[in-house]
Amino acid sequence: MTSGADINILADHPIWIAVPAFAPAIVVAGVVVYIAVKNRQKKDNPDRDSA
């Protein structure tokens, strides 16, 4: 059996690889939440015309 003392990890950056995959999903979710909140505020305001 050999010891693990001579192992060199050259790159350990899984979070940086995952960021490009999750960033667009987070942006899309934020836009959906923004539109939903804006629509809810518009619906709660009875003074506005819905024309």
PQR file of N, CA, C, O and H, with PARSE charges and radii, in Angstrom:
ATOM      1  N   MET A   1       0.840  -1.187   0.000 -0.4000 1.5000
ATOM      2  CA  MET A   1       0.000   0.000   0.000 -0.0000 2.0000
ATOM      3  C   MET A   1       0.881   1.246   0.000  0.5500 1.7000
ATOM      4  O   MET A   1       1.907   1.302   0.678 -0.5500 1.4000
ATOM      5  N   THR A   2       0.470   2.214  -0.753 -0.4000 1.5000
ATOM      6  CA  THR A   2       1.217   3.471  -0.789 -0.0000 2.0000
ATOM      7  C   THR A   2       0.476   4.514   0.025  0.5500 1.7000
ATOM      8  O   THR A   2      -0.750   4.481   0.136 -0.5500 1.4000
ATOM      9  H   THR A   2      -0.363   2.169  -1.304  0.4000 1.0000
ATOM     10  N   SER A   3       1.215   5.417   0.577 -0.4000 1.5000
ATOM     11  CA  SER A   3       0.602   6.495   1.345 -0.0000 2.0000
ATOM     12  C   SER A   3       0.117   7.596   0.399  0.5500 1.7000
ATOM     13  O   SER A   3       0.611   7.710  -0.722 -0.5500 1.4000
ATOM     14  H   SER A   3       2.211   5.445   0.486  0.4000 1.0000
ATOM     15  N   GLY A   4      -0.843   8.402   0.843 -0.4000 1.5000
ATOM     16  CA  GLY A   4      -1.407   9.462   0.019 -0.0000 2.0000
ATOM     17  C   GLY A   4      -0.650  10.774   0.129  0.5500 1.7000
ATOM     18  O   GLY A   4      -1.170  11.805  -0.298 -0.5500 1.4000
ATOM     19  H   GLY A   4      -1.245   8.309   1.754  0.4000 1.0000
ATOM     20  N   ALA A   5       0.538  10.779   0.675 -0.4000 1.5000
ATOM     21  CA  ALA A   5       1.283  12.010   0.877 -0.0000 2.0000
ATOM     22  C   ALA A   5       1.796  12.605  -0.432  0.5500 1.7000
ATOM     23  O   ALA A   5       2.054  13.807  -0.489 -0.5500 1.4000
ATOM     24  H   ALA A   5       0.960   9.941   1.022  0.4000 1.0000
ATOM     25  N   ASP A   6       1.952  11.809  -1.477 -0.4000 1.5000
ATOM     26  CA  ASP A   6       2.492  12.322  -2.725 -0.0000 2.0000
ATOM     27  C   ASP A   6       1.402  12.682  -3.742  0.5500 1.7000
ATOM     28  O   ASP A   6       1.696  12.811  -4.930 -0.5500 1.4000
ATOM     29  H   ASP A   6       1.742  10.832  -1.431  0.4000 1.0000
ATOM     30  N   ILE A   7       0.187  12.841  -3.311 -0.4000 1.5000
ATOM     31  CA  ILE A   7      -0.908  13.205  -4.216 -0.0000 2.0000
ATOM     32  C   ILE A   7      -0.999  14.729  -4.310  0.5500 1.7000
ATOM     33  O   ILE A   7      -1.074  15.423  -3.296 -0.5500 1.4000
ATOM     34  H   ILE A   7      -0.052  12.736  -2.346  0.4000 1.0000
ATOM     35  N   ASN A   8      -0.991  15.225  -5.524 -0.4000 1.5000
ATOM     36  CA  ASN A   8      -1.137  16.659  -5.775 -0.0000 2.0000
ATOM     37  C   ASN A   8      -2.483  16.913  -6.450  0.5500 1.7000
ATOM     38  O   ASN A   8      -2.753  16.390  -7.531 -0.5500 1.4000
ATOM     39  H   ASN A   8      -0.930  14.661  -6.348  0.4000 1.0000
ATOM     40  N   ILE A   9      -3.311  17.708  -5.812 -0.4000 1.5000
ATOM     41  CA  ILE A   9      -4.575  18.107  -6.419 -0.0000 2.0000
ATOM     42  C   ILE A   9      -4.313  19.397  -7.183  0.5500 1.7000
ATOM     43  O   ILE A   9      -4.015  20.432  -6.588 -0.5500 1.4000
ATOM     44  H   ILE A   9      -3.092  18.132  -4.933  0.4000 1.0000
ATOM     45  N   LEU A  10      -4.425  19.326  -8.491 -0.4000 1.5000
ATOM     46  CA  LEU A  10      -4.096  20.485  -9.314 -0.0000 2.0000
ATOM     47  C   LEU A  10      -5.230  21.493  -9.375  0.5500 1.7000
ATOM     48  O   LEU A  10      -4.993  22.700  -9.429 -0.5500 1.4000
ATOM     49  H   LEU A  10      -4.667  18.485  -8.975  0.4000 1.0000
ATOM     50  N   ALA A  11      -6.451  21.006  -9.367 -0.4000 1.5000
ATOM     51  CA  ALA A  11      -7.579  21.928  -9.446 -0.0000 2.0000
ATOM     52  C   ALA A  11      -8.756  21.328  -8.685  0.5500 1.7000
ATOM     53  O   ALA A  11      -9.159  20.192  -8.934 -0.5500 1.4000
ATOM     54  H   ALA A  11      -6.644  20.026  -9.324  0.4000 1.0000
ATOM     55  N   ASP A  12      -9.294  22.101  -7.765 -0.4000 1.5000
ATOM     56  CA  ASP A  12     -10.474  21.682  -7.029 -0.0000 2.0000
ATOM     57  C   ASP A  12     -11.405  22.878  -6.967  0.5500 1.7000
ATOM     58  O   ASP A  12     -11.392  23.639  -5.999 -0.5500 1.4000
ATOM     59  H   ASP A  12      -8.966  23.024  -7.563  0.4000 1.0000
ATOM     60  N   HIS A  13     -12.203  23.037  -7.989 -0.4000 1.5000
ATOM     61  CA  HIS A  13     -13.061  24.204  -8.079 -0.0000 2.0000
ATOM     62  C   HIS A  13     -14.448  23.851  -8.617  0.5500 1.7000
ATOM     63  O   HIS A  13     -14.880  24.436  -9.611 -0.5500 1.4000
ATOM     64  H   HIS A  13     -12.214  22.419  -8.775  0.4000 1.0000
ATOM     65  N   PRO A  14     -15.143  22.930  -7.998 -0.5600 1.5000
ATOM     66  CA  PRO A  14     -16.466  22.571  -8.512  0.2800 2.0000
ATOM     67  C   PRO A  14     -17.481  23.702  -8.382  0.5500 1.7000
ATOM     68  O   PRO A  14     -18.412  23.783  -9.183 -0.5500 1.4000
ATOM     69  N   ILE A  15     -17.323  24.572  -7.395 -0.4000 1.5000
ATOM     70  CA  ILE A  15     -18.279  25.670  -7.247 -0.0000 2.0000
ATOM     71  C   ILE A  15     -18.177  26.637  -8.417  0.5500 1.7000
ATOM     72  O   ILE A  15     -19.198  27.156  -8.868 -0.5500 1.4000
ATOM     73  H   ILE A  15     -16.567  24.506  -6.744  0.4000 1.0000
ATOM     74  N   TRP A  16     -16.992  26.887  -8.911 -0.4000 1.5000
ATOM     75  CA  TRP A  16     -16.827  27.803 -10.043 -0.0000 2.0000
ATOM     76  C   TRP A  16     -17.352  27.194 -11.330  0.5500 1.7000
ATOM     77  O   TRP A  16     -17.751  27.922 -12.239 -0.5500 1.4000
ATOM     78  H   TRP A  16     -16.163  26.464  -8.545  0.4000 1.0000
ATOM     79  N   ILE A  17     -17.359  25.879 -11.422 -0.4000 1.5000
ATOM     80  CA  ILE A  17     -17.923  25.228 -12.600 -0.0000 2.0000
ATOM     81  C   ILE A  17     -19.449  25.257 -12.529  0.5500 1.7000
ATOM     82  O   ILE A  17     -20.112  25.329 -13.564 -0.5500 1.4000
ATOM     83  H   ILE A  17     -17.035  25.287 -10.684  0.4000 1.0000
ATOM     84  N   ALA A  18     -20.012  25.201 -11.326 -0.4000 1.5000
ATOM     85  CA  ALA A  18     -21.459  25.165 -11.161 -0.0000 2.0000
ATOM     86  C   ALA A  18     -22.100  26.538 -11.273  0.5500 1.7000
ATOM     87  O   ALA A  18     -23.283  26.627 -11.602 -0.5500 1.4000
ATOM     88  H   ALA A  18     -19.474  25.142 -10.486  0.4000 1.0000
ATOM     89  N   VAL A  19     -21.369  27.606 -11.013 -0.4000 1.5000
ATOM     90  CA  VAL A  19     -21.946  28.961 -11.036 -0.0000 2.0000
ATOM     91  C   VAL A  19     -22.550  29.301 -12.403  0.5500 1.7000
ATOM     92  O   VAL A  19     -23.665  29.821 -12.432 -0.5500 1.4000
ATOM     93  H   VAL A  19     -20.408  27.534 -10.746  0.4000 1.0000
ATOM     94  N   PRO A  20     -21.898  29.045 -13.513 -0.5600 1.5000
ATOM     95  CA  PRO A  20     -22.527  29.371 -14.804  0.2800 2.0000
ATOM     96  C   PRO A  20     -23.812  28.586 -15.064  0.5500 1.7000
ATOM     97  O   PRO A  20     -24.666  29.040 -15.826 -0.5500 1.4000
ATOM     98  N   ALA A  21     -23.958  27.432 -14.451 -0.4000 1.5000
ATOM     99  CA  ALA A  21     -25.175  26.654 -14.646 -0.0000 2.0000
ATOM    100  C   ALA A  21     -26.327  27.200 -13.815  0.5500 1.7000
ATOM    101  O   ALA A  21     -27.469  27.181 -14.273 -0.5500 1.4000
ATOM    102  H   ALA A  21     -23.264  27.064 -13.833  0.4000 1.0000
ATOM    103  N   PHE A  22     -26.059  27.685 -12.613 -0.4000 1.5000
ATOM    104  CA  PHE A  22     -27.113  28.142 -11.723 -0.0000 2.0000
ATOM    105  C   PHE A  22     -27.438  29.629 -11.872  0.5500 1.7000
ATOM    106  O   PHE A  22     -28.554  30.040 -11.554 -0.5500 1.4000
ATOM    107  H   PHE A  22     -25.131  27.701 -12.241  0.4000 1.0000
ATOM    108  N   ALA A  23     -26.517  30.427 -12.334 -0.4000 1.5000
ATOM    109  CA  ALA A  23     -26.746  31.871 -12.438 -0.0000 2.0000
ATOM    110  C   ALA A  23     -27.942  32.211 -13.331  0.5500 1.7000
ATOM    111  O   ALA A  23     -28.778  33.011 -12.912 -0.5500 1.4000
ATOM    112  H   ALA A  23     -25.611  30.093 -12.592  0.4000 1.0000
ATOM    113  N   PRO A  24     -28.070  31.656 -14.521 -0.5600 1.5000
ATOM    114  CA  PRO A  24     -29.254  31.992 -15.335  0.2800 2.0000
ATOM    115  C   PRO A  24     -30.562  31.550 -14.677  0.5500 1.7000
ATOM    116  O   PRO A  24     -31.573  32.242 -14.795 -0.5500 1.4000
ATOM    117  N   ALA A  25     -30.554  30.431 -14.000 -0.4000 1.5000
ATOM    118  CA  ALA A  25     -31.773  29.971 -13.323 -0.0000 2.0000
ATOM    119  C   ALA A  25     -32.165  30.922 -12.200  0.5500 1.7000
ATOM    120  O   ALA A  25     -33.350  31.182 -11.992 -0.5500 1.4000
ATOM    121  H   ALA A  25     -29.733  29.869 -13.905  0.4000 1.0000
ATOM    122  N   ILE A  26     -31.188  31.436 -11.482 -0.4000 1.5000
ATOM    123  CA  ILE A  26     -31.465  32.382 -10.396 -0.0000 2.0000
ATOM    124  C   ILE A  26     -32.002  33.694 -10.968  0.5500 1.7000
ATOM    125  O   ILE A  26     -32.919  34.289 -10.400 -0.5500 1.4000
ATOM    126  H   ILE A  26     -30.226  31.225 -11.650  0.4000 1.0000
ATOM    127  N   VAL A  27     -31.445  34.142 -12.073 -0.4000 1.5000
ATOM    128  CA  VAL A  27     -31.917  35.376 -12.712 -0.0000 2.0000
ATOM    129  C   VAL A  27     -33.353  35.211 -13.202  0.5500 1.7000
ATOM    130  O   VAL A  27     -34.183  36.097 -12.996 -0.5500 1.4000
ATOM    131  H   VAL A  27     -30.701  33.660 -12.535  0.4000 1.0000
ATOM    132  N   VAL A  28     -33.651  34.095 -13.842 -0.4000 1.5000
ATOM    133  CA  VAL A  28     -35.011  33.851 -14.339 -0.0000 2.0000
ATOM    134  C   VAL A  28     -35.994  33.786 -13.179  0.5500 1.7000
ATOM    135  O   VAL A  28     -37.087  34.346 -13.264 -0.5500 1.4000
ATOM    136  H   VAL A  28     -32.977  33.376 -14.010  0.4000 1.0000
ATOM    137  N   ALA A  29     -35.619  33.110 -12.095 -0.4000 1.5000
ATOM    138  CA  ALA A  29     -36.497  33.023 -10.926 -0.0000 2.0000
ATOM    139  C   ALA A  29     -36.734  34.418 -10.334  0.5500 1.7000
ATOM    140  O   ALA A  29     -37.849  34.721  -9.909 -0.5500 1.4000
ATOM    141  H   ALA A  29     -34.731  32.655 -12.026  0.4000 1.0000
ATOM    142  N   GLY A  30     -35.723  35.250 -10.301 -0.4000 1.5000
ATOM    143  CA  GLY A  30     -35.878  36.608  -9.794 -0.0000 2.0000
ATOM    144  C   GLY A  30     -36.826  37.430 -10.646  0.5500 1.7000
ATOM    145  O   GLY A  30     -37.635  38.188 -10.112 -0.5500 1.4000
ATOM    146  H   GLY A  30     -34.817  35.004 -10.646  0.4000 1.0000
ATOM    147  N   VAL A  31     -36.741  37.297 -11.950 -0.4000 1.5000
ATOM    148  CA  VAL A  31     -37.630  38.027 -12.849 -0.0000 2.0000
ATOM    149  C   VAL A  31     -39.072  37.554 -12.667  0.5500 1.7000
ATOM    150  O   VAL A  31     -39.994  38.370 -12.663 -0.5500 1.4000
ATOM    151  H   VAL A  31     -36.083  36.682 -12.384  0.4000 1.0000
ATOM    152  N   VAL A  32     -39.273  36.252 -12.518 -0.4000 1.5000
ATOM    153  CA  VAL A  32     -40.619  35.719 -12.311 -0.0000 2.0000
ATOM    154  C   VAL A  32     -41.209  36.240 -11.005  0.5500 1.7000
ATOM    155  O   VAL A  32     -42.377  36.627 -10.963 -0.5500 1.4000
ATOM    156  H   VAL A  32     -38.524  35.589 -12.521  0.4000 1.0000
ATOM    157  N   VAL A  33     -40.416  36.252  -9.947 -0.4000 1.5000
ATOM    158  CA  VAL A  33     -40.898  36.761  -8.657 -0.0000 2.0000
ATOM    159  C   VAL A  33     -41.217  38.252  -8.773  0.5500 1.7000
ATOM    160  O   VAL A  33     -42.232  38.703  -8.243 -0.5500 1.4000
ATOM    161  H   VAL A  33     -39.468  35.938  -9.981  0.4000 1.0000
ATOM    162  N   TYR A  34     -40.392  39.003  -9.439 -0.4000 1.5000
ATOM    163  CA  TYR A  34     -40.624  40.443  -9.617 -0.0000 2.0000
ATOM    164  C   TYR A  34     -41.944  40.700 -10.350  0.5500 1.7000
ATOM    165  O   TYR A  34     -42.734  41.548  -9.936 -0.5500 1.4000
ATOM    166  H   TYR A  34     -39.568  38.636  -9.870  0.4000 1.0000
ATOM    167  N   ILE A  35     -42.174  39.969 -11.432 -0.4000 1.5000
ATOM    168  CA  ILE A  35     -43.411  40.150 -12.198 -0.0000 2.0000
ATOM    169  C   ILE A  35     -44.613  39.732 -11.365  0.5500 1.7000
ATOM    170  O   ILE A  35     -45.646  40.400 -11.407 -0.5500 1.4000
ATOM    171  H   ILE A  35     -41.532  39.280 -11.768  0.4000 1.0000
ATOM    172  N   ALA A  36     -44.507  38.652 -10.613 -0.4000 1.5000
ATOM    173  CA  ALA A  36     -45.619  38.196  -9.780 -0.0000 2.0000
ATOM    174  C   ALA A  36     -45.955  39.230  -8.709  0.5500 1.7000
ATOM    175  O   ALA A  36     -47.132  39.499  -8.466 -0.5500 1.4000
ATOM    176  H   ALA A  36     -43.668  38.109 -10.578  0.4000 1.0000
ATOM    177  N   VAL A  37     -44.953  39.808  -8.071 -0.4000 1.5000
ATOM    178  CA  VAL A  37     -45.192  40.824  -7.040 -0.0000 2.0000
ATOM    179  C   VAL A  37     -45.823  42.063  -7.665  0.5500 1.7000
ATOM    180  O   VAL A  37     -46.739  42.654  -7.092 -0.5500 1.4000
ATOM    181  H   VAL A  37     -43.998  39.588  -8.269  0.4000 1.0000
ATOM    182  N   LYS A  38     -45.338  42.453  -8.829 -0.4000 1.5000
ATOM    183  CA  LYS A  38     -45.885  43.631  -9.495 -0.0000 2.0000
ATOM    184  C   LYS A  38     -47.343  43.399  -9.904  0.5500 1.7000
ATOM    185  O   LYS A  38     -48.167  44.303  -9.764 -0.5500 1.4000
ATOM    186  H   LYS A  38     -44.594  41.973  -9.295  0.4000 1.0000
ATOM    187  N   ASN A  39     -47.671  42.223 -10.400 -0.4000 1.5000
ATOM    188  CA  ASN A  39     -49.049  41.909 -10.767 -0.0000 2.0000
ATOM    189  C   ASN A  39     -49.948  41.884  -9.545  0.5500 1.7000
ATOM    190  O   ASN A  39     -51.087  42.349  -9.607 -0.5500 1.4000
ATOM    191  H   ASN A  39     -47.002  41.489 -10.514  0.4000 1.0000
ATOM    192  N   ARG A  40     -49.462  41.356  -8.448 -0.4000 1.5000
ATOM    193  CA  ARG A  40     -50.270  41.292  -7.228 -0.0000 2.0000
ATOM    194  C   ARG A  40     -50.559  42.703  -6.725  0.5500 1.7000
ATOM    195  O   ARG A  40     -51.673  42.981  -6.282 -0.5500 1.4000
ATOM    196  H   ARG A  40     -48.537  40.978  -8.398  0.4000 1.0000
ATOM    197  N   GLN A  41     -49.578  43.595  -6.786 -0.4000 1.5000
ATOM    198  CA  GLN A  41     -49.789  44.970  -6.340 -0.0000 2.0000
ATOM    199  C   GLN A  41     -50.801  45.671  -7.247  0.5500 1.7000
ATOM    200  O   GLN A  41     -51.624  46.452  -6.770 -0.5500 1.4000
ATOM    201  H   GLN A  41     -48.673  43.370  -7.146  0.4000 1.0000
ATOM    202  N   LYS A  42     -50.742  45.400  -8.531 -0.4000 1.5000
ATOM    203  CA  LYS A  42     -51.674  46.016  -9.476 -0.0000 2.0000
ATOM    204  C   LYS A  42     -53.095  45.511  -9.211  0.5500 1.7000
ATOM    205  O   LYS A  42     -54.045  46.290  -9.290 -0.5500 1.4000
ATOM    206  H   LYS A  42     -50.073  44.765  -8.918  0.4000 1.0000
ATOM    207  N   LYS A  43     -53.255  44.232  -8.900 -0.4000 1.5000
ATOM    208  CA  LYS A  43     -54.565  43.656  -8.648 -0.0000 2.0000
ATOM    209  C   LYS A  43     -55.168  44.180  -7.348  0.5500 1.7000
ATOM    210  O   LYS A  43     -56.386  44.332  -7.259 -0.5500 1.4000
ATOM    211  H   LYS A  43     -52.483  43.599  -8.836  0.4000 1.0000
ATOM    212  N   ASP A  44     -54.347  44.459  -6.342 -0.4000 1.5000
ATOM    213  CA  ASP A  44     -54.822  44.937  -5.051 -0.0000 2.0000
ATOM    214  C   ASP A  44     -55.242  46.394  -5.082  0.5500 1.7000
ATOM    215  O   ASP A  44     -55.913  46.842  -4.152 -0.5500 1.4000
ATOM    216  H   ASP A  44     -53.357  44.336  -6.414  0.4000 1.0000
ATOM    217  N   ASN A  45     -54.887  47.144  -6.091 -0.4000 1.5000
ATOM    218  CA  ASN A  45     -55.192  48.563  -6.178 -0.0000 2.0000
ATOM    219  C   ASN A  45     -56.522  48.758  -6.916  0.5500 1.7000
ATOM    220  O   ASN A  45     -56.541  48.680  -8.145 -0.5500 1.4000
ATOM    221  H   ASN A  45     -54.343  46.780  -6.846  0.4000 1.0000
ATOM    222  N   PRO A  46     -57.659  49.014  -6.199 -0.5600 1.5000
ATOM    223  CA  PRO A  46     -58.959  49.122  -6.874  0.2800 2.0000
ATOM    224  C   PRO A  46     -59.159  50.462  -7.583  0.5500 1.7000
ATOM    225  O   PRO A  46     -60.097  50.591  -8.371 -0.5500 1.4000
ATOM    226  N   ASP A  47     -58.328  51.443  -7.336 -0.4000 1.5000
ATOM    227  CA  ASP A  47     -58.480  52.763  -7.938 -0.0000 2.0000
ATOM    228  C   ASP A  47     -58.076  52.803  -9.412  0.5500 1.7000
ATOM    229  O   ASP A  47     -58.501  53.689 -10.154 -0.5500 1.4000
ATOM    230  H   ASP A  47     -57.567  51.338  -6.696  0.4000 1.0000
ATOM    231  N   ARG A  48     -57.265  51.852  -9.827 -0.4000 1.5000
ATOM    232  CA  ARG A  48     -56.764  51.845 -11.200 -0.0000 2.0000
ATOM    233  C   ARG A  48     -57.796  51.260 -12.148  0.5500 1.7000
ATOM    234  O   ARG A  48     -58.520  50.330 -11.792 -0.5500 1.4000
ATOM    235  H   ARG A  48     -56.920  51.133  -9.225  0.4000 1.0000
ATOM    236  N   ASP A  49     -57.859  51.800 -13.338 -0.4000 1.5000
ATOM    237  CA  ASP A  49     -58.721  51.240 -14.386 -0.0000 2.0000
ATOM    238  C   ASP A  49     -58.042  50.025 -14.980  0.5500 1.7000
ATOM    239  O   ASP A  49     -56.824  50.023 -15.156 -0.5500 1.4000
ATOM    240  H   ASP A  49     -57.270  52.555 -13.626  0.4000 1.0000
ATOM    241  N   SER A  50     -58.795  49.009 -15.287 -0.4000 1.5000
ATOM    242  CA  SER A  50     -58.214  47.799 -15.871 -0.0000 2.0000
ATOM    243  C   SER A  50     -58.381  47.772 -17.380  0.5500 1.7000
ATOM    244  O   SER A  50     -58.411  46.692 -17.968 -0.5500 1.4000
ATOM    245  H   SER A  50     -59.785  49.011 -15.144  0.4000 1.0000
ATOM    246  N   ALA A  51     -58.489  48.909 -18.014 -0.4000 1.5000
ATOM    247  CA  ALA A  51     -58.720  48.986 -19.441 -0.0000 2.0000
ATOM    248  C   ALA A  51     -57.472  48.788 -20.232  0.5500 1.7000
ATOM    249  O   ALA A  51     -57.507  48.826 -21.462 -0.5500 1.4000
ATOM    250  H   ALA A  51     -58.465  49.787 -17.536  0.4000 1.0000
TER
END
